[in-house]
Amino acid sequence: MVRALALNCTLKPSPAASSTELLADQVLAEMAERGVDAEQIRVVDFDVRPGVEADMGDGDQWPQIRAKILDADILVLATPTWMGHLSSVAARVLERLDAELSETDEAGNPVVQGKVAVAVVVGNEDGAHKITADLYQALNDVGFSIPSQGGTYWNGEAMHTVDYQDLDETPEEVAGATAGAARNAVHLATLLKANPYPGE
C-alpha cells in the first residue's frame, strides 16, 4: 500500500482552524480515493529544534517526524504564505531535511530517493509560485521526486482577510489542481515503489 504524510507548516498550534490543514486534507482525500493510507501532522505541535542534523538531541522531536517521513511514500509539504514567503515552520522543515543529503541506503542512494513530494500553498497574497519553486528545489535536492503538476495552491485577494477555510466552496480551479497533484503523485509513487532508482 502507498502511504502519504502531510506536514502542515501552519503557525497555529492545534486545535486552531487552519486553511493549510484544509487544503492538505483535500489532497490527502484525493489520494485516499486511490487507496493511499494518509496522515497529516502539524509540525508546530512538535518541538523541532533548529539545525541540519537528523537528531539535534536535548528533547528534539524531529526524529519522530522523520520516522514518519521515511515510512511514507509521498510527502505533502503544506505551508501558508507570510509576506510572500513560505512559513518559518516550513523553512525549519527544509533545514532539517538537509540532513538527508548525507543519509544513504545500502545502494548508496539518499534514503528519501524514490519518495514523491507534493507542494501545497495557501495565502491571502501573491507568492504561491515562488514558494512552490522553493519547495520543489529543496525537496528534489535531498532526493524526493516531483510529479507532473505536483502542486496546488490558493491565493485570496491582496490586503483582504478571507481565508481559504472561509470560502463557501472550493474554487473549481483549485479542486482540479488538487486532484491532479494527488493523482500524479500516487501514480509516480506506485511506479517508484515497484521500480526503485538504480544504485551507484
CORCORDA-V821209 format. One record per residue. OMEGA is omega in whole degrees, -180 to 180 (NA if undefined). D_LAST is the distance of its C-alpha to the last C-alpha in whole Angstrom. Layout:
omega = (OMEGA;OMEGA)
d_last = (D_LAST;D_LAST)
This chain:
omega = (176;180;179;176;175;173;179;-176;172;174;-175;175;174;8;-178;178;-175;175;178;178;-178;-178;176;177;179;175;-179;178;177;178;-180;177;179;174;-178;174;-170;178;175;174;175;-177;-177;177;-180;176;-179;-175;175;179;-179;176;179;179;-179;177;172;177;179;-179;176;180;177;179;-180;179;178;177;-179;180;-177;175;-179;174;174;-179;-173;-178;168;176;175;-179;177;-176;175;-178;177;178;177;177;178;178;-180;178;-180;177;178;179;-177;177;-178;179;-178;178;-177;179;-180;179;173;-175;178;177;-175;175;-176;178;180;180;177;-176;174;177;179;179;-179;178;-175;-180;179;179;179;178;178;180;180;-176;-177;-178;178;-179;-179;173;179;175;-180;179;174;-180;-174;178;174;-179;171;174;172;180;177;177;174;-172;180;177;178;-178;180;-179;178;178;180;178;-177;-178;179;179;179;179;179;180;-180;179;179;-179;-178;178;179;179;-178;180;178;179;-178;177;180;-177;-178;174;178;177;-179;NA)
d_last = (27;25;26;27;28;30;30;34;34;38;40;42;42;43;45;46;45;42;42;38;38;40;38;35;37;37;34;33;36;35;32;34;36;33;32;30;31;31;32;33;34;35;33;37;38;36;36;32;33;31;28;25;24;23;26;29;31;35;35;32;32;29;27;29;28;24;24;26;23;20;23;23;21;23;24;27;28;32;34;37;38;40;42;39;36;34;35;35;34;31;30;30;27;25;26;25;22;20;20;17;15;14;14;11;11;10;6;6;7;11;13;15;12;14;17;20;22;26;28;32;35;38;41;45;43;41;38;36;34;33;32;30;28;27;26;24;22;22;20;18;17;16;14;17;17;21;23;25;29;27;30;33;36;40;42;46;48;48;50;51;51;50;47;44;46;49;49;51;48;45;45;44;41;40;40;38;35;35;35;32;30;30;30;27;25;26;25;21;21;22;20;17;18;18;15;12;10;7;4;0)
